[in-house]
Amino acid sequence: MADYNAIIIGAGPGGYVTAIRCAQLGMKTACVDKWVNPEGQSVLGGTCLNVGCIPSKALLDSSHHYYFLQKQAAEHGIKCEGLNIDIAAMQARKQDVVKTLTQGIVGLFKKNKVATIQGTARLMGNQQIEVTAHDGSKQVVTADNIIIATGSVPTQIPVAPVDNKSIVDSTGALAFDNVPKRLGVIGAGAIGLELGSVWNRLGSQVTILEALPDFLAMADRRIAGAALKEIKKQGLDIHLGASVTAATVTNNEVTISYQDKQGEQKLVVDKLIVAVGRKPYTESLGATEIGISINERGFIQVDEHRQTTVSGIYAIGDAIGGPMLAHKASEEGVMVAERLAGQKSEMSYETVPYVIYTHPEVAFVGKTEEQLKAVGIKYKVGQFPFAASGRAKANGETNGMVRIIADANTDSILGVHIFGTSASELISEAVVAMEFEASAEDLARTIHAHPTLAEAIHEAALAVDKRAIHA
């Protein structure tokens, strides 16, 4: 008899949610995790809670308060003098948020009777896992089912070797103890934009170098264009089509060489953030040794139910590719747990929302116009600007818009794209609508409270058939 019905490797948003759901469904469950904090203490939550989603949002919020008081409070009749920044206090608050949430997972595990095994897991044959503890001791545990949720790590590039002193990855960029006067960022994706925004608001002169010629290439083109214009207005200097060829550190300065359409360029900064994406963390699992297929990019190969090429072993989240998003990993884990319990759980990848936490935020779900054009689907678009929203005007947050794309024949909602304040919250209405296969007419007939930002979604739905009231 196996020690457990299910063992989950990794305690990030994919792993810990999977473990809790397995336990809720009556399985004897354990979660193996090797994460330690800077003090060397074992903690749960993975990258997201410790050095990703949560701490970055804490700093984004703190820096936005400062930016508001410095740049926008006067228009509200609030006069602020003698403003200053206490980075140590800001970082302490961030860590307190992280500690509260990671300890919360410990409590949830206890409540649901999930066993925690601390250490590094390595897959063995016959549904066995060898776990090496931090002190070097080893134990072997067995399970009827194993779910791999090992997540991802920052991608490194040879031309800009990370030392986490002058050249840092996303983890290092969350731990600065002072505001860099000049900050360089390689990569204008979500991570680069968010981290660049934090330090720009606090006073850094931020330059972002993006190799791709298009800004936010995966987003709706009008949304991306509006976001680029606003982010540049806030002071971030964004260079598109800029390919970094070298980064060297001399006398605590980083000299960056890059190539753009003007030729060879140089940029000197005090700190450089490498934010060119993430790669799956699957190298030390021993997966291929027991017959699990891993592709050339390091992603574990799975079927539609997230089972690997070895029976009884599943994988979810960043380790298997697709959107590297915490909520995607969590939902995959729930699906696997429920299928192990005999349920017919499925997951729709067409309704996974994306969010970029700049200010204003960018959020979208479903298809863009460009994607629909590429496959020949006829569509119609409704657009509504936040400048025409009463609540947005009252809030002083009128930048941006909502765009709804619907099938020209059936009126089914195919995509919703938002650039504006609270876009991360507003996008959930669109996700629900698409999950229930709603039409633009359905949204247009749904009563929205007034005055709210969500009315912009209502008006955009009306605009699909050219009957918006306030624009």
Residue pairs with C-beta under 8 A, 6 or more apart in sequence:
2 127
2 142
2 143
2 144
3 28
3 30
3 141
3 142
3 143
4 27
4 28
4 29
4 30
4 115
4 141
4 142
4 143
4 144
5 22
5 27
5 28
5 29
5 143
5 144
5 145
5 340
6 18
6 19
6 22
6 27
6 28
6 29
6 30
6 143
6 144
6 145
6 146
6 147
6 337
6 340
7 29
7 30
7 31
7 32
7 129
7 141
7 143
7 145
7 146
7 147
8 15
8 16
8 18
8 19
8 22
8 29
8 30
8 31
8 32
8 146
8 147
8 149
8 333
9 15
9 31
9 32
9 33
9 121
9 129
9 146
9 147
9 148
9 149
9 150
9 285
10 31
10 32
10 33
10 46
10 148
10 149
10 150
10 151
10 317
11 19
11 31
11 32
11 33
11 35
11 44
11 45
11 46
11 105
11 116
11 149
12 45
12 46
12 47
12 48
12 49
12 149
12 151
12 317
12 326
12 329
13 45
13 46
13 48
13 49
13 53
13 317
13 326
13 327
13 329
13 330
14 46
14 149
14 151
14 316
14 317
14 318
14 326
14 329
14 330
14 332
14 333
15 31
15 33
15 46
15 147
15 149
15 150
15 151
15 317
15 333
16 31
16 44
16 45
16 46
16 105
16 108
16 109
17 329
17 330
17 333
17 334
18 147
18 149
18 316
18 330
18 333
18 334
18 336
18 337
19 29
19 30
19 31
19 109
19 112
19 114
20 108
20 109
20 112
20 114
21 333
21 334
21 337
21 338
22 29
22 114
22 147
22 337
22 340
22 341
23 29
23 112
23 113
23 114
24 112
25 337
25 338
25 340
25 341
26 341
27 337
27 340
27 341
29 112
29 113
29 114
29 115
30 114
30 115
30 116
30 117
30 141
30 143
31 44
31 109
31 114
31 115
31 116
31 117
32 117
32 118
32 119
32 121
32 129
32 131
32 141
33 42
33 44
33 46
33 116
33 117
33 118
34 118
34 119
34 120
34 121
34 134
35 42
35 43
35 44
35 45
35 46
35 50
36 42
36 43
36 134
37 43
37 50
40 134
42 118
42 134
43 50
43 102
44 102
44 105
44 106
44 109
44 116
45 54
45 98
45 101
45 102
45 105
46 52
46 151
47 151
47 152
47 153
48 54
48 326
49 98
49 101
49 102
49 105
50 98
50 102
51 170
51 171
51 174
52 170
52 326
53 326
54 97
54 98
54 101
55 94
55 95
55 97
55 98
55 174
56 170
56 174
56 191
56 194
56 195
56 198
56 357
57 357
58 93
58 94
58 97
58 98
59 90
59 94
59 174
59 198
60 194
60 197
60 198
60 357
60 359
62 90
62 93
62 94
63 90
63 197
63 198
63 199
63 201
63 202
64 201
64 359
66 83
66 85
66 201
66 202
67 201
67 359
69 78
69 80
69 83
70 80
70 83
72 396
73 79
73 80
74 80
75 396
76 396
85 179
85 202
85 203
87 176
87 177
87 178
87 179
87 202
88 177
91 175
91 177
94 174
106 116
108 114
109 115
109 116
117 131
117 139
117 141
118 133
118 134
119 131
119 132
119 133
119 134
119 139
120 131
120 132
120 284
121 129
121 130
121 131
121 285
122 129
122 130
122 131
122 132
122 284
122 285
122 286
123 129
123 146
123 285
123 286
123 287
123 289
123 290
123 292
123 313
124 130
124 140
124 286
124 290
125 290
126 142
127 142
127 143
127 144
127 145
127 146
127 312
127 313
128 140
128 141
128 142
129 140
129 141
129 142
129 143
129 146
130 138
130 139
130 140
131 138
131 139
131 140
131 141
132 138
133 139
144 312
145 312
145 313
145 314
145 340
146 312
146 313
146 314
147 313
147 314
147 315
147 316
147 333
147 336
147 337
148 282
148 285
148 287
148 300
148 308
148 313
148 314
148 315
148 316
148 319
149 315
149 316
149 317
149 319
149 329
149 333
150 280
150 281
150 282
150 285
150 317
150 318
150 319
151 280
151 281
151 317
151 318
151 319
151 329
152 278
152 279
152 280
152 281
152 318
152 319
152 324
153 278
153 279
153 281
154 162
154 169
154 170
154 171
154 274
154 275
154 277
154 278
154 279
155 274
155 276
155 277
155 278
155 279
156 162
156 169
156 274
157 186
157 244
157 274
157 276
159 244
159 245
159 246
159 247
160 167
160 186
160 244
160 246
160 247
160 256
160 272
160 274
161 167
161 247
162 168
162 169
162 172
162 274
163 249
164 171
164 172
165 172
165 249
166 249
166 252
166 253
166 254
166 270
166 271
166 272
167 247
167 249
167 254
167 271
167 272
167 274
168 271
168 272
168 273
168 274
169 273
169 274
169 275
170 191
170 195
170 273
170 275
172 273
173 195
173 199
173 271
173 273
173 275
174 195
176 199
176 271
179 199
179 202
179 203
179 204
180 199
180 204
180 269
180 270
180 271
181 203
181 204
181 205
181 270
182 204
182 205
182 207
182 268
182 269
182 270
182 271
183 196
183 199
183 200
183 204
183 205
183 206
183 207
183 269
183 270
183 271
183 272
183 273
184 206
184 207
184 208
184 209
184 254
184 256
184 267
184 269
184 271
184 272
184 273
185 192
185 195
185 196
185 206
185 207
185 208
185 209
185 272
185 273
185 275
186 192
186 208
186 209
186 244
186 247
186 256
186 272
186 273
186 274
186 275
186 276
187 208
187 209
187 210
187 274
187 275
187 276
187 277
188 208
188 209
188 210
188 212
188 215
188 216
188 238
188 240
189 216
189 275
189 276
189 277
190 355
190 356
190 357
191 275
191 277
192 208
192 210
192 273
192 275
193 208
193 231
193 236
193 356
193 358
194 356
194 357
194 358
195 273
195 275
196 206
196 208
196 236
196 273
197 231
197 234
197 236
197 358
197 359
199 206
200 206
200 234
200 235
200 236
201 234
205 235
205 237
206 235
206 236
206 237
207 236
207 237
207 238
207 239
207 267
207 269
208 236
208 237
208 238
208 239
209 239
209 242
209 244
209 256
209 258
209 267
210 238
210 239
210 240
210 241
210 242
211 241
211 242
211 243
211 244
212 240
212 241
213 240
213 241
214 224
214 240
215 224
215 225
215 227
215 228
215 238
215 240
216 223
216 224
216 227
216 228
216 356
216 362
217 224
218 354
218 368
219 227
219 354
219 362
219 364
219 368
219 417
220 364
220 368
220 369
220 403
220 415
220 417
221 368
221 369
221 370
222 383
222 401
222 403
222 417
223 362
223 364
223 401
223 403
223 417
223 418
223 419
224 362
226 399
226 400
226 401
226 419
227 356
227 358
227 360
227 362
227 400
227 419
228 238
230 360
230 399
230 400
230 419
231 238
231 358
232 238
234 359
239 258
239 260
241 260
241 261
242 258
242 259
242 260
242 265
243 258
243 259
243 260
244 256
244 257
244 258
245 257
245 258
245 259
245 264
246 255
246 256
246 257
247 254
247 255
247 256
247 257
247 272
248 254
248 255
249 255
252 270
253 268
253 269
253 270
254 268
254 269
254 270
254 271
254 272
255 266
255 267
255 268
256 266
256 267
256 268
256 269
256 272
257 264
257 265
257 266
258 264
258 265
258 266
258 267
259 265
278 318
278 324
279 297
279 298
280 297
280 298
280 299
280 300
280 318
280 319
280 320
280 321
281 318
281 319
282 294
282 298
282 299
282 300
282 319
283 298
285 292
287 294
287 300
287 308
288 294
290 310
290 313
291 309
291 310
292 300
292 301
292 308
292 309
292 310
292 313
292 315
293 300
293 301
293 308
293 309
294 300
294 301
295 301
297 321
299 319
299 320
299 321
300 308
300 315
300 319
300 320
301 308
301 309
301 320
302 308
302 314
302 315
302 320
305 314
305 335
305 336
305 339
306 314
306 315
306 316
306 320
306 332
306 335
306 336
307 313
307 314
308 314
308 315
314 336
316 329
316 332
316 333
316 336
317 324
317 328
317 329
317 332
317 333
318 324
318 329
320 332
322 328
322 349
323 349
323 352
323 354
325 352
325 354
327 352
327 353
328 349
328 352
331 347
332 347
334 345
335 345
335 346
335 347
338 345
339 345
348 435
350 366
350 434
351 365
351 366
351 431
351 434
351 435
352 365
353 363
353 364
353 365
353 427
353 428
353 430
353 431
354 362
354 363
354 364
354 365
355 361
355 362
355 363
355 423
355 424
355 427
356 362
356 363
357 424
359 421
360 397
360 399
360 400
360 419
360 420
360 421
360 423
361 418
361 419
361 420
361 421
361 422
361 423
361 424
362 418
362 419
362 423
363 417
363 418
363 423
363 424
363 426
363 427
364 415
364 416
364 417
364 418
364 427
365 415
365 416
365 427
365 430
365 431
365 434
366 405
366 413
366 414
366 415
366 416
366 430
366 434
367 377
367 405
367 414
367 415
368 405
368 415
368 417
369 379
369 381
369 405
372 379
372 405
372 414
372 415
377 407
377 414
378 407
378 408
378 409
379 405
379 406
379 407
379 408
379 414
380 405
380 406
380 407
380 408
380 440
380 464
380 465
381 403
381 404
381 405
381 406
381 464
382 403
382 404
382 406
382 440
382 459
382 460
382 461
382 462
382 463
382 464
382 465
382 468
383 401
383 402
383 403
383 404
383 460
383 463
384 401
384 402
384 456
384 457
384 459
384 460
384 462
384 463
384 468
384 470
384 471
385 398
385 400
385 401
385 456
385 471
386 392
386 397
386 398
386 399
386 400
386 401
386 402
386 420
386 421
386 453
386 456
387 393
387 398
387 399
388 459
388 470
388 471
389 398
389 451
389 453
389 455
389 456
389 459
389 470
390 450
390 451
390 455
391 451
391 452
391 453
391 455
392 398
392 420
392 421
392 453
392 456
394 451
395 421
395 453
397 420
397 421
399 419
399 420
399 421
400 418
400 419
400 420
400 421
400 423
401 418
401 419
401 420
401 456
401 460
402 416
402 417
402 418
402 420
402 426
402 456
402 457
402 459
402 460
403 416
403 417
403 418
403 460
404 413
404 415
404 416
404 417
404 430
404 440
404 443
404 457
404 460
404 461
404 463
404 464
405 413
405 414
405 415
405 416
405 417
406 412
406 413
406 414
406 439
406 440
406 464
407 414
410 439
411 439
411 440
411 441
411 464
412 437
412 438
412 439
413 430
413 433
413 434
413 438
413 439
413 440
413 443
416 427
416 430
416 433
416 434
416 457
416 460
418 426
418 427
418 430
418 456
418 457
420 426
420 453
420 456
421 453
422 453
426 453
426 454
426 456
426 457
429 454
429 457
430 457
433 442
433 443
440 461
440 464
440 465
441 461
441 465
443 457
443 458
443 461
444 458
444 461
444 462
444 464
444 465
444 467
446 458
448 454
448 455
448 457
448 458
449 455
459 468
459 469
459 470
459 471
460 468
462 468
462 469
463 471
